Amino acid sequence: MQINPDKNWYKSISEKKALPTRCPYASVERCPRYFQSVALHEATGGTALDPKEEKRLTEKWEKSELWPRLAEQATSAFIAGEKLSFISNFCPEVTYQRFGLFCTGIGFHTDEIDRDAMHAFLKRENVPMEDPRWLYAHVTSEHYSDCDMYSLIQHSKSPFDNNQKTEPWWREHAAKIVVGIAIALAGAVFKLWFS
């Protein structure tokens, strides 16, 4: 059975797993896959990321242990001629924003003959119009909890920024706080003693 990875499908998986409805790391600052997917938005027919912002984020993520080391692990968009042929290793949060489906990969029909053949098959089989094969040659559905980045980010030493401080604010100032409290107590004792 073909999965229709729409909002209801995504939400039902999140509810079954007692997770937030949407990925808590879906941000260019929090996840390299999300960033790579957004950086390829223009290749999928969307708007482009600001070049300065893309450069800054690329430099940030390339230093991270989470950055893909092999081309097969990277998010990619393959264009044949001038037409988008397929996308792979995309963040499902980004594909939902762009294509309305939560998936990591989409294969596009190569031409009208390919699309018409698929449509004829789907009609013959009485496949409902919600089936993504009416629009795409194939779709690889994915919930964010099944994304390999999700568990890596959860257990990463510093998932959002290699330079970000993860210590609570007060720890950096603990000595000053203790000295301040000691001086205040000494002042109070001195006042009580000599009054």
C-alpha positions in Angstrom: 0.0 0.0 0.0 1.3 3.4 -1.0 1.6 5.9 1.9 0.3 9.4 1.5 2.8 11.3 3.7 0.6 14.3 4.4 0.0 16.3 7.5 -2.4 13.7 9.0 0.0 10.9 8.5 2.9 12.9 10.1 0.7 13.9 13.0 -0.5 10.4 13.7 3.1 9.1 13.9 4.1 11.9 16.2 1.1 11.1 18.5 1.8 7.3 18.5 5.4 8.0 19.5 4.4 10.7 22.0 6.6 13.3 20.2 6.0 16.9 19.2 4.0 17.1 16.0 6.9 18.7 14.1 10.6 18.3 14.4 12.1 20.4 17.2 15.4 20.7 15.2 13.8 22.1 12.0 16.0 25.2 11.7 19.0 26.1 9.7 20.8 26.8 13.0 19.9 23.4 14.6 20.2 20.8 11.8 22.6 20.4 8.9 20.1 18.4 6.9 17.5 21.1 7.3 20.1 23.7 6.3 21.2 21.7 3.2 17.5 21.2 2.2 16.8 24.9 2.5 20.0 25.7 0.6 18.7 23.6 -2.3 15.3 25.3 -2.3 16.1 27.3 -5.4 17.0 24.0 -7.3 13.6 22.7 -6.5 11.9 25.8 -8.0 11.6 27.8 -4.8 13.4 31.0 -3.7 17.1 31.1 -2.9 18.7 31.4 0.4 20.6 34.7 0.9 24.2 34.0 -0.3 25.9 35.6 2.7 23.6 33.5 5.1 24.3 30.4 3.1 28.1 31.0 3.3 27.9 31.6 7.1 25.9 28.5 7.7 28.0 26.3 5.4 31.1 27.4 7.3 29.4 26.7 10.6 28.1 23.2 9.7 31.2 22.0 7.9 33.0 22.2 11.2 30.4 20.1 12.9 30.6 16.3 13.5 27.1 16.2 12.0 28.1 17.4 8.5 28.0 14.6 5.9 31.4 13.3 4.9 30.3 11.3 1.8 28.3 12.6 -1.2 25.8 9.8 -0.7 25.0 11.2 2.7 24.5 14.7 1.5 21.2 16.3 0.6 21.0 16.6 -3.1 18.9 17.7 -6.1 19.6 16.2 -9.5 18.7 18.2 -12.5 18.6 16.6 -16.0 18.8 19.3 -18.6 16.9 22.1 -17.0 14.3 19.8 -15.3 14.4 18.6 -11.7 14.7 14.8 -11.9 14.9 13.8 -8.2 15.8 14.9 -4.7 17.3 12.8 -2.0 18.2 13.0 1.7 16.0 16.0 2.1 14.5 17.0 5.5 10.9 16.0 5.5 10.0 19.3 7.1 11.4 21.2 4.1 9.7 18.9 1.5 6.4 19.5 3.3 6.9 23.3 2.9 7.9 23.0 -0.7 5.8 20.0 -2.0 3.1 19.3 0.6 4.5 15.9 1.5 6.7 14.7 4.4 9.4 12.8 2.6 13.1 12.5 2.2 13.1 11.8 -1.6 10.9 12.5 -4.6 11.4 11.2 -8.1 9.7 13.4 -10.8 8.1 12.0 -13.9 10.7 12.1 -16.7 8.2 13.4 -19.3 4.6 13.4 -20.4 4.8 9.8 -21.6 6.0 8.6 -18.2 3.4 10.6 -16.4 0.5 9.5 -18.7 1.5 5.8 -18.3 1.4 6.2 -14.5 -1.9 8.0 -14.6 -3.4 5.2 -16.8 -2.2 2.6 -14.3 -3.6 4.6 -11.3 -7.0 5.0 -13.1 -7.1 1.3 -13.9 -6.4 0.4 -10.2 -8.9 3.0 -8.9 -6.2 4.7 -6.9 -7.5 7.8 -5.0 -6.4 11.2 -6.1 -4.6 11.7 -2.7 -2.0 9.2 -3.7 1.3 11.1 -4.4 1.9 9.0 -7.5 -0.6 11.2 -9.3 2.0 14.0 -9.1 5.4 12.2 -8.7 7.0 9.0 -10.1 7.9 8.0 -6.5 8.0 9.4 -3.0 10.1 8.2 -0.1 8.1 9.1 3.0 9.8 9.8 6.3 8.8 11.0 9.8 11.4 13.2 11.4 12.0 10.6 14.2 13.3 8.2 11.5 15.7 10.7 10.2 19.3 9.7 11.0 20.1 13.3 12.0 17.4 13.3 14.6 19.0 10.9 17.0 22.5 12.3 16.2 21.5 15.8 17.1 19.8 14.6 20.3 23.0 13.0 21.5 25.5 15.5 20.0 27.8 17.3 22.5 26.7 20.6 21.1 24.0 20.2 18.5 23.3 23.7 17.5 26.6 25.6 17.4 30.1 24.4 18.0 30.9 27.7 19.7 27.6 27.9 21.7 27.9 27.8 25.5 25.8 25.0 26.9 26.5 25.9 30.6 23.8 27.8 32.5 24.5 31.6 32.7 25.0 31.5 36.5 27.9 29.0 36.3 30.1 31.5 34.6 29.4 34.1 37.3 29.3 31.7 40.3 32.4 33.1 42.0 31.0 36.6 41.8 27.7 35.5 43.1 29.3 33.7 46.1 31.5 36.7 46.9 28.6 39.1 46.7 26.5 36.9 49.0 29.5 36.6 51.5 29.9 40.4 51.5 26.2 41.0 52.0 26.1 38.5 54.9 29.3 40.0 56.4 27.7 43.5 56.2 24.6 42.3 57.9 26.5 40.5 60.7 28.7 43.6 61.2 25.6 45.8 61.4 24.0 43.5 64.0 27.1 43.1 66.0 27.9 46.8 66.3 24.4 48.2 66.6 
